[in-house]
Structure formats: C-alpha cells, structure tokens
C-alpha cells in the first residue's frame, strides 16, 4: 500500500514548487500584517505623546491621563505580542513544509525502519481507521482528510505525466500543416 502511494520525483518537485509558492504568499501576507501592526504601535505611541502633552498643558486631568495611558499601553503590548507571534510562525511553516516533503518522499523507508509503536502512529497519521486484512489483502483504506487530499492530487498528477511508450509524434499529427492556416 505504501509503495502505491509513493510519489515520483517529478510529483515531489511539483509539490515543493506549490508549497514554496504558498509559503511565499504566506510570507507576503505575514509581512503585510507586520507592517500594519508596526504602524499601529507607532500610532499608539504618538497618541500617548499627545496625551502627555494634554496633561502638561492642563487640558486633561491626571485621572483621565492615567486611564487613557493605561489603555494605550495595553493596546501597544497587545500589538507587540501579535508581532512576536508572527515572527515565530514564519520559521515553523518552512520547517513543517520541509519535514512534510521529507516524510512524503521517505514514508515507506521510515515505516520499515520504525519500531511497531511508531509504525502504528505513522499509519494512524494518514489513515482514518485501522487497516483490515482479509485473505492476504487489505480493504481499501480511508485516508484522513489532509493526507487523502495530498494522495488524490498525487494520483491525478501521475495520470497527467506522459507514460513510457507514448509516441510524442501522435500529437503533432493533429496539427494542420503549413499553408492550411494563416501563419
């Protein structure tokens, strides 16, 4: 079963390209969110400065200043915490993608080399239910949603690739010769 699921090198490369593109899109989105949060922190700091000026010019009371200053400080801390979390998420995405591609490429070998407890966990990570064997065969397994999606796409990509023995000249026979169509 694991051998049937093993993607070819071309499919893995295509997955890497797709995941890298998705990663770059995520990075751009992350960069945009970081810029927005930095602008928000700057705006809040500016408001704190204006608030202090109003206190110094006796426009607002000390109690009003303290209340507003506390609110602004909490908002700044909240934005900075969001920025910190955004910084952590980018690195973990790339490491998860790299690990996922490695697992996809080497699943069969990892399974063979693993102890029984780990083999059960590996199968449990891709199968919805336990495998059922009958007459030296297993029932068609139900994949977990995420892995099922990947596996279905692998199967579709394998079908699209040119099979050995396909004659590439057959396709060119359907193209009209010169002179039949305007160049």
SVG drawing of the C-alpha trace seen along z (x, -y; Angstrom):
<svg xmlns="http://www.w3.org/2000/svg" viewBox="-12 -74 27 90">
<polyline fill="none" stroke="black" stroke-width="0.4" points="0.0,0.0 2.8,-2.4 4.6,-1.7 1.5,-2.5 1.2,-5.9 4.9,-6.8 5.0,-9.8 7.5,-10.1 10.4,-12.6 8.6,-14.9 5.5,-15.0 7.6,-15.8 9.3,-18.6 5.9,-20.0 4.7,-19.7 7.8,-21.6 7.1,-24.3 3.5,-24.6 4.4,-24.6 7.1,-27.2 4.7,-29.4 2.2,-29.1 5.0,-29.8 6.0,-32.9 2.4,-34.0 2.2,-33.4 5.4,-35.4 4.0,-38.4 0.8,-38.2 2.8,-38.0 5.0,-40.9 1.9,-43.0 0.4,-42.1 3.7,-43.0 3.8,-46.4 0.2,-47.1 1.0,-46.2 4.2,-48.3 2.2,-51.3 -0.4,-50.7 2.2,-50.7 3.7,-53.9 0.2,-55.5 -0.5,-54.4 2.9,-55.8 2.1,-59.0 -1.3,-59.2 0.5,-58.6 2.8,-61.5 -0.2,-63.8 -2.0,-62.6 1.1,-63.6 1.1,-67.0 -2.5,-67.5 -1.7,-66.6 1.3,-69.0 -0.9,-71.8 -3.6,-71.2 -6.1,-70.2 -6.9,-66.9 -6.9,-65.7 -4.3,-63.3 -7.0,-60.6 -8.0,-60.9 -4.4,-60.7 -3.7,-57.6 -6.8,-55.8 -6.1,-56.6 -2.3,-55.9 -3.1,-52.5 -5.5,-51.7 -2.9,-52.8 -0.1,-50.8 -2.3,-47.7 -3.0,-48.2 0.7,-48.6 1.6,-45.4 -1.2,-43.6 0.2,-44.7 3.8,-43.8 2.7,-40.3 1.0,-39.8 4.2,-40.9 6.2,-38.4 3.8,-35.5 4.0,-36.5 7.8,-36.3 7.7,-32.7 5.2,-31.4 7.2,-32.0 10.1,-29.8 7.8,-27.0 5.9,-27.0 9.1,-26.4 10.3,-23.6 6.9,-21.9 6.9,-22.1 10.4,-20.7 9.6,-17.9 6.3,-17.1 8.0,-16.8 10.7,-14.6 8.0,-12.4 6.2,-12.1 9.4,-11.1 10.5,-8.6 7.4,-7.3 7.9,-3.7 11.5,-3.6 10.6,-5.5 7.8,-3.0 10.1,0.0 12.8,-1.3 10.4,-2.3 9.5,-0.2 6.0,1.2 4.6,-1.6 5.9,-4.2 4.6,-2.3 1.1,-2.4 1.5,-6.1 2.6,-6.6 -0.3,-4.7 -2.6,-6.5 -1.4,-9.8 -2.6,-9.0 -5.5,-6.5 -8.9,-7.3 -9.3,-3.7 -7.1,-0.7 -6.1,1.5 -8.2,4.6 -6.6,7.6 -8.5,10.5 -7.2,13.3 -3.7,11.7 -5.2,8.4 -6.4,5.3 -9.6,3.4 -9.3,0.1 -8.2,-2.3 -10.0,-5.5 -7.4,-8.3 -7.6,-11.2 -8.8,-14.4 -5.4,-16.1 -3.5,-13.1 -6.4,-12.0 -6.2,-15.4 -2.5,-15.0 -2.8,-11.4 -5.6,-12.2 -3.6,-15.0 -0.5,-12.8 -2.7,-10.2 -4.0,-13.0 -0.5,-14.3 0.8,-10.9 -2.0,-10.4 -1.1,-13.7 2.5,-12.8 3.5,-11.2 3.6,-7.4 6.5,-5.4 5.8,-4.3 3.7,-7.3 4.5,-8.4 5.1,-12.2 4.6,-12.4 1.0,-11.3 0.2,-14.7 1.9,-16.5 -0.2,-14.6 -3.3,-16.5 -1.6,-19.9 -2.5,-21.2 0.3,-21.5 1.6,-24.8 -0.5,-26.7 -3.8,-25.4 -3.9,-28.1 -2.5,-31.6 0.9,-31.6"/>
</svg>
